Amino acid sequence: MVTSEMFTPTSQRGGQLSSLGSRQSRVLSGMRPTGKLHLGHYHGVLKNWVKLQQEHECFFFVADWHALTTHYDEREVIADHVWDLLVDWLACGVNPSLARLFIQSRVPEHAELHLLLSMITPLGWLERVPTYKDQQDKLREKDLATYGFLGYPLLQSADILIYRATAVPVGEDQVAHVELTREIARRFNHQFGREPNFEDKAKEAAHKMGKKNHKLYDSLRRKYQEQGDQEALEVARALVQNQQNITLADRERLYGYLDGSGVVILPEPQAMLTPAAKMPGLDGQKMSKSYGNTIALRDEPADVERKIRTMPTDPARVRRTDPGTPEKCPVWEFHKVYSDQDTRDWVQQGCTTAGIGCLDCKKPVIGAVLDELEPIRRRGREFEEDPEAVRSIAAEGAEAARSAARDTLEDVRRAMGLDYG
């Protein structure tokens, strides 16, 4: 679930802009454990996660169930990749003190919500997901005629909705998955409507704000409902948004009590478009394990240098004295990521006049990539040598995630009539 500039989503209430600068907003993202991460992951996803964790309440999970939808016959490999993935995250600066890091299968509430949502999700909605047929075509060698593969977009929706996530960082190709999640949340809320004893629960939530804020909330609510005072509604929404000691469910109740709409049991998330990944592969294509053109985040320096030194260059430069065109050379794409303007000007001048050779051109890139990877490799080694610390981080993250997930499931079970007491 994971690139165009980031935008601030609108609130679910009245289309008003709500700041995502508050850590009260909740972001959810995950990665499938299908191998060691490379520079494409770092520039396309992880650098963004490191930024997001400073600004939002973040849940980042290892999507091991999702890996099984296409790699169910590689279970031993997945087990190894789970821990490699967590080590790579930690090495890149994803911080368990700022974000919840956990393994999907250690939070079984994902599976229960997936099951419950499957009761109301039309089959046609899953079959029309753009990546469904696309992935079947790309992975023809695998038997993907399984419910798990058909249903993985619904499992993705459950991953998001179980935490009542405000936003999901995705690239353009994943926006359809978030839109499906919004449709499922909308259908659920319409199907199961207003929760029992809504007013009592809303009043109880207002009481949790403290005497002064409770009194102000009631006053603003009356001004809006009795006089149509739009400004009072906006002030009241801001008051609720700034409360630190209430749950997301209570916040939704208070929003709904303000405008008379009732509670939204599963809020609709927004797609948070992330900057497009600009990290090319060693051959000029997109960096991908399937193309064999990657630099792994924890590759040894000698391997990194060898990979860059042997990169293909402009085919017009057969001899050292032949001039070239940087735009036709994969190394130039690395310069656009790693080099300052002076270095790029030097490359342009030297390449087009044959003033520098291809190895000369590659040296600044080698130095810049090694400088970027050195702290990642060093931190990664520390976590590799302390696997118990990594397991402890995953366990603590799972417990925190389960606490949030249980709150959502309680409301969902109650709404669906499964709260038998």
Protein Blocks (a to p, Z undefined) as FASTA:
>chain_A
ZZbpadddddfehoiacdfkbckbccddddddebdcdfklmmmmmmmmmmmmmmmccddd
ddfklmmmmmmmmmmmmmmmmmmmmmmmmmnopafklpccddfklmmklmmmmmmmmmmm
cfklmmmpmklmmmmmmmmmpccbbfklmmmmmmmmmmmmmnopabdcddfklmmmmmmm
mmmmmmmmmmnmpaehklmmmmmmmmmnojklmmmmmmmmmmmmmnopaklmmmmmmmmm
mpmkbcfklmmmmmmmmnonopafbacdddddddddfbdcfkopacdfklopaccfkbcf
klmmmmmmmpccdfklmbfklccdfklpfklmmmmmmpcfklmmmmmmmmmnopacfklm
mmmmmmmmmmmmmmmmmmmmmmmmmmmlmmmmmmmmmmmmmmmmmmmmmmmmmmnopagZ
Z
